[in-house]
């Protein structure tokens, strides 16, 4: 996937297709983030951000900012990274991009959990769960967000709420698949 995205990025750049290059660089940022390579994710996301800004693409810019924020938080600039992710989520919300907003909330919650900050993680995990419940066909993401919310409640010290969310998730799964 990385080789194909790199080839796509190079071809788009060579042909002057800024939108194609931005999309390819954003994909490369996501692939780097998936392998926990924060420096590479930040490099690709920063390139994508510049191209999206030039094109006036606010959602593309927000997506790139999300990856930059994740990279900053992962590399030790936690508050700055969280702030940038939060701004990206606000843009996604304003533009009505619920799935992107939910994924950013999920990411922010996961970042808070890396620091065992359950109270902060709960807020964003709840937002991710709520947004994903309204979107069809995303049962895997919904389950992951519910699991994240359970973990956030446990880190917060609220095991009762964690158990409640886990039971709701199990009941929903049984209703759909059993």
KOLNUDO-555651 format. One record per residue (C-alpha): x, z, y; residue number from 1; residue in three letters. Coordinates in nm, 3 decimals. Each point is the difference from the previous one (the first is absolute). Layout:
BEGIN
[pt [X,Z,Y],NUM,"Ala"]
...
END
This chain:
BEGIN
[pt [0.000,0.000,0.000],1,"Unk"]
[pt [0.283,0.083,0.238],2,"Unk"]
[pt [0.174,-0.333,-0.059],3,"Unk"]
[pt [-0.323,-0.191,0.061],4,"Unk"]
[pt [-0.075,0.197,0.319],5,"Unk"]
[pt [0.355,-0.054,0.129],6,"Unk"]
[pt [-0.024,-0.372,-0.072],7,"Unk"]
[pt [-0.337,-0.013,0.174],8,"Unk"]
[pt [0.139,0.183,0.303],9,"Unk"]
[pt [0.296,-0.237,0.026],10,"Unk"]
[pt [-0.217,-0.309,-0.040],11,"Unk"]
[pt [-0.248,0.124,0.261],12,"Unk"]
[pt [0.279,0.076,0.244],13,"Unk"]
[pt [0.162,-0.340,-0.056],14,"Unk"]
[pt [-0.329,-0.179,0.065],15,"Unk"]
[pt [-0.085,0.209,0.307],16,"Unk"]
[pt [-0.297,0.169,-0.170],17,"Unk"]
[pt [0.014,0.339,0.172],18,"Unk"]
[pt [-0.321,0.124,-0.163],19,"Unk"]
[pt [0.129,-0.090,-0.346],20,"Unk"]
[pt [0.332,0.164,0.070],21,"Unk"]
[pt [-0.172,0.316,0.128],22,"Unk"]
[pt [-0.221,0.020,-0.310],23,"Unk"]
[pt [0.299,-0.052,-0.228],24,"Unk"]
[pt [0.206,0.265,0.180],25,"Unk"]
[pt [-0.293,0.242,-0.022],26,"Unk"]
[pt [-0.023,-0.067,-0.374],27,"Unk"]
[pt [0.373,0.065,-0.031],28,"Unk"]
[pt [-0.044,0.327,0.191],29,"Unk"]
[pt [-0.272,0.104,-0.243],30,"Unk"]
[pt [0.211,-0.090,-0.301],31,"Unk"]
[pt [0.294,0.198,0.141],32,"Unk"]
[pt [-0.228,0.299,0.066],33,"Unk"]
[pt [-0.131,-0.020,-0.356],34,"Unk"]
[pt [0.356,0.041,-0.125],35,"Unk"]
[pt [0.068,0.279,0.254],36,"Unk"]
[pt [0.253,-0.206,0.196],37,"Unk"]
[pt [-0.081,0.129,0.347],38,"Unk"]
[pt [0.280,-0.183,0.183],39,"Unk"]
[pt [-0.096,-0.338,-0.141],40,"Unk"]
[pt [-0.370,0.067,0.060],41,"Unk"]
[pt [0.073,0.087,0.362],42,"Unk"]
[pt [0.214,-0.311,0.049],43,"Unk"]
[pt [-0.269,-0.236,-0.133],44,"Unk"]
[pt [-0.285,0.183,0.175],45,"Unk"]
[pt [0.184,-0.008,0.334],46,"Unk"]
[pt [0.048,-0.376,-0.032],47,"Unk"]
[pt [-0.368,-0.042,-0.092],48,"Unk"]
[pt [-0.106,0.225,0.287],49,"Unk"]
[pt [0.178,-0.220,0.256],50,"Unk"]
[pt [-0.160,-0.315,-0.140],51,"Unk"]
[pt [-0.347,0.155,-0.012],52,"Unk"]
[pt [0.036,0.128,0.357],53,"Unk"]
[pt [0.103,-0.346,0.120],54,"Unk"]
[pt [-0.310,-0.144,-0.164],55,"Unk"]
[pt [-0.226,0.268,0.147],56,"Unk"]
[pt [-0.100,0.112,-0.351],57,"Unk"]
[pt [-0.094,0.366,0.047],58,"Unk"]
[pt [-0.084,0.066,-0.365],59,"Unk"]
[pt [0.321,-0.161,-0.120],60,"Unk"]
[pt [0.192,0.209,0.252],61,"Unk"]
[pt [-0.177,0.314,-0.124],62,"Unk"]
[pt [0.087,-0.081,-0.361],63,"Unk"]
[pt [0.365,-0.049,0.095],64,"Unk"]
[pt [-0.002,0.322,0.203],65,"Unk"]
[pt [-0.136,0.184,-0.303],66,"Unk"]
[pt [0.301,-0.107,-0.208],67,"Unk"]
[pt [0.240,0.083,0.283],68,"Unk"]
[pt [-0.163,0.342,0.033],69,"Unk"]
[pt [0.025,0.059,-0.375],70,"Unk"]
[pt [0.367,-0.097,0.008],71,"Unk"]
[pt [0.076,0.226,0.296],72,"Unk"]
[pt [-0.176,0.296,-0.162],73,"Unk"]
[pt [0.179,-0.065,-0.328],74,"Unk"]
[pt [0.338,-0.026,0.173],75,"Unk"]
[pt [-0.034,0.337,0.175],76,"Unk"]
[pt [-0.181,-0.085,0.323],77,"Unk"]
[pt [-0.318,0.153,-0.138],78,"Unk"]
[pt [-0.198,0.071,0.317],79,"Unk"]
[pt [0.083,-0.339,0.153],80,"Unk"]
[pt [-0.097,-0.175,-0.321],81,"Unk"]
[pt [-0.327,0.190,-0.037],82,"Unk"]
[pt [-0.088,-0.077,0.362],83,"Unk"]
[pt [0.062,-0.372,-0.047],84,"Unk"]
[pt [-0.206,-0.003,-0.322],85,"Unk"]
[pt [-0.279,0.182,0.182],86,"Unk"]
[pt [0.001,-0.255,0.280],87,"Unk"]
[pt [-0.013,-0.280,-0.257],88,"Unk"]
[pt [-0.299,0.168,-0.166],89,"Unk"]
[pt [-0.177,0.030,0.334],90,"Unk"]
[pt [0.046,-0.371,0.065],91,"Unk"]
[pt [-0.134,-0.084,-0.346],92,"Unk"]
[pt [-0.302,0.224,0.065],93,"Unk"]
[pt [-0.065,-0.157,0.340],94,"Unk"]
[pt [0.017,-0.349,-0.155],95,"Unk"]
[pt [-0.234,0.097,-0.286],96,"Unk"]
[pt [0.264,-0.052,-0.271],97,"Unk"]
[pt [-0.124,0.280,-0.227],98,"Unk"]
[pt [0.221,-0.078,-0.298],99,"Unk"]
[pt [0.315,-0.008,0.216],100,"Unk"]
[pt [-0.107,0.321,0.174],101,"Unk"]
[pt [-0.061,0.168,-0.337],102,"Unk"]
[pt [0.339,-0.109,-0.134],103,"Unk"]
[pt [0.175,0.131,0.309],104,"Unk"]
[pt [-0.186,0.334,-0.028],105,"Unk"]
[pt [0.105,0.014,-0.366],106,"Unk"]
[pt [0.363,-0.062,0.099],107,"Unk"]
[pt [-0.006,0.266,0.272],108,"Unk"]
[pt [-0.149,0.253,-0.241],109,"Unk"]
[pt [0.267,-0.083,-0.260],110,"Unk"]
[pt [0.271,0.045,0.266],111,"Unk"]
[pt [-0.137,0.343,0.091],112,"Unk"]
[pt [-0.002,0.096,-0.368],113,"Unk"]
[pt [0.370,-0.085,-0.026],114,"Unk"]
[pt [0.047,0.292,0.239],115,"Unk"]
[pt [-0.260,0.220,-0.176],116,"Unk"]
[pt [-0.218,-0.011,0.312],117,"Unk"]
[pt [-0.334,0.027,-0.176],118,"Unk"]
[pt [-0.216,0.073,0.303],119,"Unk"]
[pt [0.114,-0.316,0.175],120,"Unk"]
[pt [-0.014,-0.202,-0.321],121,"Unk"]
[pt [-0.363,0.097,-0.067],122,"Unk"]
[pt [-0.125,-0.150,0.327],123,"Unk"]
[pt [0.148,-0.342,-0.071],124,"Unk"]
[pt [-0.083,0.003,-0.372],125,"Unk"]
[pt [-0.363,0.079,0.085],126,"Unk"]
[pt [-0.006,-0.292,0.244],127,"Unk"]
[pt [0.147,-0.232,-0.266],128,"Unk"]
[pt [-0.254,0.110,-0.261],129,"Unk"]
[pt [-0.292,-0.038,0.242],130,"Unk"]
[pt [0.106,-0.348,0.111],131,"Unk"]
[pt [0.071,-0.126,-0.352],132,"Unk"]
[pt [-0.338,0.120,-0.128],133,"Unk"]
[pt [-0.167,-0.249,0.234],134,"Unk"]
[pt [0.199,-0.296,-0.129],135,"Unk"]
[pt [-0.103,-0.176,-0.322],136,"Unk"]
[pt [0.235,-0.088,-0.284],137,"Unk"]
[pt [0.274,0.249,0.077],138,"Unk"]
[pt [-0.055,0.256,-0.275],139,"Unk"]
[pt [0.373,0.030,-0.073],140,"Unk"]
[pt [0.080,0.076,0.363],141,"Unk"]
[pt [-0.298,0.234,0.021],142,"Unk"]
[pt [0.128,0.194,-0.301],143,"Unk"]
[pt [0.352,0.018,0.145],144,"Unk"]
[pt [-0.133,0.126,0.332],145,"Unk"]
[pt [-0.215,0.262,-0.175],146,"Unk"]
[pt [0.304,0.113,-0.200],147,"Unk"]
[pt [0.199,0.023,0.322],148,"Unk"]
[pt [-0.277,0.211,0.155],149,"Unk"]
[pt [0.008,0.235,-0.300],150,"Unk"]
[pt [0.377,0.039,0.043],151,"Unk"]
[pt [-0.039,0.058,0.374],152,"Unk"]
[pt [-0.258,0.275,-0.057],153,"Unk"]
[pt [0.228,0.165,-0.255],154,"Unk"]
[pt [0.295,-0.010,0.243],155,"Unk"]
[pt [-0.229,0.145,0.265],156,"Unk"]
[pt [-0.083,0.285,-0.237],157,"Unk"]
[pt [-0.364,-0.102,-0.039],158,"Unk"]
[pt [-0.023,-0.046,-0.376],159,"Unk"]
[pt [-0.379,0.034,0.003],160,"Unk"]
[pt [-0.036,-0.311,0.217],161,"Unk"]
[pt [0.261,-0.177,-0.211],162,"Unk"]
[pt [-0.199,0.072,-0.316],163,"Unk"]
[pt [-0.322,-0.114,0.171],164,"Unk"]
[pt [0.154,-0.335,0.098],165,"Unk"]
[pt [0.148,-0.043,-0.349],166,"Unk"]
[pt [-0.342,0.065,-0.158],167,"Unk"]
[pt [-0.170,-0.243,0.241],168,"Unk"]
[pt [0.256,-0.265,-0.092],169,"Unk"]
[pt [-0.051,0.057,-0.371],170,"Unk"]
[pt [-0.379,-0.011,0.039],171,"Unk"]
[pt [0.022,-0.326,0.196],172,"Unk"]
[pt [0.227,-0.152,-0.264],173,"Unk"]
[pt [-0.238,0.102,-0.280],174,"Unk"]
[pt [-0.298,-0.141,0.189],175,"Unk"]
[pt [0.169,-0.339,0.033],176,"Unk"]
[pt [0.183,-0.029,-0.331],177,"Unk"]
[pt [-0.169,0.218,-0.265],178,"Unk"]
END
